[in-house]
């Protein structure tokens, strides 16, 4: 019960933090959005807006109201800078210079590069590791995880991967129960964000909490086995790097050149970390395969 109470407190705090931002509470911004919608988002004006809107913007779901918010955001930012004030956030985010239909272009490119690195390493893993390896299917499934809701999915799957490696191979029943628990947690998390409130603050708190579990579990197992399994040193480096790089997510500053923020920098910096982790998974899977074959011969 204490755990649920703490979770409710975190939820309430995160909701309070994400309920609004300085920029979108400004009367100048609100009046600008209202006037823009009245002039451009109804009747013949709306038809004109749609006729001149690039097709890639409409396909990406950018509406007339979204365009008004974007334009009025920059009007408000300009006034803030003119008066010598700090740049405000809008709807829980810093202002970004839009490129095509990407609202955060640097993060989008970084996410693509992360996905590309994962795909390359997945191909390498499938090339060098036989399907008969005990961790093969779990590692391949991990490689397909991506971003946002999947940020939570990746961390939970990493915890599951750790559970398989440390407990599940010897105790399948424990693994089944733990898998059901993780699926329940993921379903509750995604349902809350999708159906109740898309709360960035809560999502960050939840990911940090499960991320700490992931880090501690992996690091404890690595340190326990580092003498017997030299390749786990790669995993130690990955864990420590991710822990250090995660501090970038806690930095809070307006994006450089209105494009590059702490989140994008974090995305870019984790690309080589993913490569190293897949290298560890490859080494460990081959070790487990060799161990299982030796055990089969002994039996």
C-alpha positions in Angstrom: 0.0 0.0 0.0 2.9 2.4 0.8 4.2 1.9 -2.8 0.8 2.8 -4.3 0.5 5.8 -2.0 3.9 7.0 -3.1 2.9 6.5 -6.7 -0.2 8.6 -6.3 1.8 11.4 -4.7 4.2 11.3 -7.7 1.2 11.3 -10.1 -0.3 14.3 -8.4 2.9 16.2 -8.4 3.6 15.5 -12.0 0.1 16.5 -13.0 0.5 19.8 -11.1 3.8 20.5 -12.9 2.4 19.7 -16.3 -0.9 21.5 -16.0 0.4 24.5 -17.9 3.4 26.6 -18.8 4.3 30.2 -18.5 4.1 30.9 -22.3 0.7 29.4 -22.9 -0.7 31.2 -19.9 0.3 34.6 -21.3 -2.7 36.8 -22.3 -0.7 37.9 -25.4 -0.4 34.3 -26.5 -4.0 33.4 -25.8 -5.4 36.5 -27.5 -3.1 35.8 -30.5 -4.4 32.2 -30.8 -8.0 33.3 -30.5 -7.7 36.0 -33.2 -5.7 33.7 -35.5 -8.4 31.0 -35.2 -11.2 33.5 -35.9 -9.4 34.8 -39.0 -8.1 31.6 -40.4 -9.8 28.5 -39.1 -13.5 28.8 -40.2 -15.5 29.2 -43.3 -13.7 30.4 -46.5 -10.6 31.3 -44.6 -10.2 27.6 -43.5 -10.6 26.5 -47.1 -7.9 28.9 -48.1 -5.6 27.7 -45.3 -6.1 24.1 -46.4 -5.5 25.0 -50.1 -2.1 26.6 -49.3 -1.0 24.1 -46.6 1.7 21.7 -47.8 0.3 18.2 -48.3 3.0 16.7 -45.9 1.7 19.0 -43.2 -1.9 17.8 -43.6 -0.9 14.2 -43.8 1.1 14.6 -40.5 -2.1 16.0 -38.8 -1.2 19.6 -38.5 -4.4 21.6 -38.2 -5.2 25.3 -38.5 -5.3 25.6 -34.7 -1.9 23.9 -34.5 -0.5 26.4 -37.0 -2.0 29.3 -35.0 -0.4 28.0 -31.8 3.0 27.7 -33.6 2.9 31.2 -35.0 1.6 32.8 -31.8 4.3 31.0 -29.8 7.0 32.8 -31.8 5.2 36.2 -31.4 5.2 35.7 -27.6 8.9 34.5 -27.6 9.8 37.6 -29.6 8.1 39.9 -27.0 9.8 38.1 -24.1 13.3 38.5 -25.7 12.6 42.1 -26.6 11.8 42.9 -23.0 14.9 41.0 -21.8 13.0 38.1 -20.2 13.9 34.4 -20.3 12.4 32.2 -23.0 9.2 30.6 -21.7 7.9 27.1 -22.3 4.6 26.4 -24.1 2.3 23.5 -23.2 5.2 21.9 -21.2 7.8 22.2 -24.0 10.4 24.7 -25.2 9.8 26.5 -28.5 11.3 24.6 -31.4 11.8 25.8 -35.0 9.7 23.5 -37.1 11.2 21.7 -40.1 8.7 20.2 -42.5 6.2 18.6 -40.2 8.8 17.8 -37.5 8.2 19.9 -34.4 11.5 18.8 -32.8 13.7 18.0 -35.8 16.9 17.2 -34.0 15.2 14.7 -31.7 13.5 13.2 -34.7 16.8 12.7 -36.6 18.5 11.3 -33.4 15.6 8.9 -32.9 16.0 7.7 -36.5 19.7 7.2 -36.1 19.1 5.3 -32.9 16.7 3.1 -34.7 19.1 2.6 -37.6 21.9 1.6 -35.1 19.6 -0.9 -33.5 18.6 -2.4 -36.9 22.3 -2.7 -37.9 23.2 -4.4 -34.6 20.1 -6.7 -34.9 21.2 -7.9 -38.3 24.7 -8.5 -36.9 23.3 -10.4 -33.9 21.1 -12.6 -36.1 24.1 -13.3 -38.4 26.6 -14.4 -35.6 24.3 -15.9 -33.0 22.5 -19.2 -33.7 18.7 -19.4 -33.0 19.4 -22.2 -30.6 21.1 -19.8 -28.1 19.0 -19.6 -24.9 18.7 -15.7 -25.1 18.2 -15.4 -28.8 14.5 -14.7 -29.0 14.5 -12.3 -26.0 17.4 -10.3 -27.4 15.8 -10.1 -30.9 12.5 -8.9 -29.4 14.5 -6.2 -27.4 16.1 -5.0 -30.6 12.7 -4.1 -32.1 11.7 -1.7 -29.3 11.7 2.0 -30.3 10.6 5.4 -28.7 8.1 7.4 -26.6 5.5 5.0 -25.3 8.3 2.6 -26.4 10.8 4.5 -24.1 8.9 2.8 -21.3 8.7 -0.4 -23.3 12.4 -0.5 -23.9 13.2 0.0 -20.2 10.7 -2.6 -19.1 11.9 -5.0 -21.7 15.5 -4.4 -20.5 14.4 -5.3 -17.0 12.7 -8.4 -18.4 15.9 -9.2 -20.3 17.8 -8.9 -17.1 15.3 -11.2 -15.3 15.6 -13.8 -18.0 19.4 -13.7 -17.8 19.7 -13.7 -14.0 16.7 -15.8 -12.9 14.5 -17.0 -15.7 16.8 -19.5 -17.3 16.8 -21.5 -14.0 13.3 -20.7 -12.8 10.8 -20.4 -15.7 7.8 -20.1 -13.3 9.3 -17.0 -11.7 9.9 -15.6 -15.1 6.3 -16.1 -16.2 4.9 -14.3 -13.2 7.4 -11.4 -13.6 6.5 -11.1 -17.3 2.8 -10.9 -16.4 3.6 -8.2 -13.9 5.6 -6.1 -16.4 2.8 -6.4 -19.0 0.3 -5.2 -16.5 2.5 -2.2 -15.6 3.0 -1.3 -19.2 -0.7 -1.6 -20.0 -1.6 0.7 -17.0 1.1 3.2 -18.0 0.1 3.4 -21.7 -3.7 3.4 -20.8 -3.1 6.4 -18.4 -1.2 8.4 -21.0 -3.6 7.5 -23.9 -7.0 7.5 -22.2 -6.7 9.7 -19.1 -4.0 12.3 -19.6 -0.9 12.6 -21.8 1.2 13.8 -18.9 4.9 14.4 -19.8 5.9 15.0 -16.1 4.4 11.7 -15.0 6.0 9.8 -18.0 9.4 11.2 -17.0 9.0 10.2 -13.3 7.8 6.7 -14.3 10.7 6.2 -16.7 13.2 7.4 -14.1 11.8 5.0 -11.5 11.9 1.9 -13.6 15.2 3.0 -15.1 16.8 3.0 -11.6 15.5 -0.6 -11.1 17.0 -1.6 -14.5 20.4 0.0 -13.7 20.7 -1.5 -10.2 19.7 -5.0 -11.3 22.0 -5.1 -14.3 24.9 -3.5 -12.4 24.6 -5.9 -9.4 24.6 -9.0 -11.7 27.6 -7.7 -13.7 29.7 -7.0 -10.6 28.8 -10.4 -9.2 29.9 -12.2 -12.4 32.7 -10.0 -13.7 35.5 -12.4 -12.8 33.8 -15.4 -14.2 32.4 -13.7 -17.3 34.9 -11.0 -18.6 32.4 -9.8 -21.3 30.1 -8.4 -18.7 32.5 -5.5 -18.4 30.8 -4.1 -21.6 27.5 -4.2 -19.8 29.0 -2.3 -16.8 30.3 0.4 -19.2 26.8 0.6 -20.8 25.0 0.9 -17.4 27.4 3.6 -16.1 27.3 5.5 -19.4 23.5 5.5 -19.5 23.3 6.5 -15.9 25.6 9.5 -16.6 24.0 10.4 -19.9 20.5 10.3 -18.3 21.5 13.5 -16.4 21.2 15.2 -19.7 17.4 14.6 -19.5 17.4 16.5 -16.2 18.9 19.6 -17.8 16.4 22.3 -18.7 17.4 24.9 -21.2 16.0 26.5 -24.3 17.1 24.6 -27.5 20.3 25.9 -29.1 19.4 27.6 -32.4 15.8 26.6 -31.6 16.6 23.0 -32.6 19.1 21.2 -30.3 17.9 20.6 -26.7 19.0 18.3 -23.9 16.7 15.5 -25.1 18.1 15.5 -28.6 21.7 15.6 -27.2 20.8 12.6 -25.1 19.4 10.7 -28.0 22.5 11.3 -30.1 24.9 10.4 -27.3 23.2 7.0 -26.7 23.8 5.7 -30.2 27.3 4.2 -29.5 26.0 2.9 -26.1 23.3 0.9 -27.9 26.0 -0.6 -30.2 28.1 -1.6 -27.2 25.2 -3.2 -25.5 24.3 -5.3 -28.5 28.0 -6.3 -28.6 27.6 -7.5 -25.0 24.4 -9.4 -25.9 26.1 -11.1 -28.7 29.0 -12.2 -26.6 26.7 -13.3 -23.8 24.4 -15.3 -26.1 27.4 -17.1 -27.6 28.7 -17.9 -24.1 25.3 -19.3 -23.1 25.1 -21.4 -26.2 28.5 -22.8 -25.6 27.6 -23.6 -22.0 24.3 -25.3 -22.9 26.1 -27.4 -25.5 28.8 -28.4 -23.0 26.0 -29.4 -20.5 24.2 -31.4 -23.1 27.4 -33.4 -23.9 28.0 -34.0 -20.1 24.4 -35.3 -19.7 
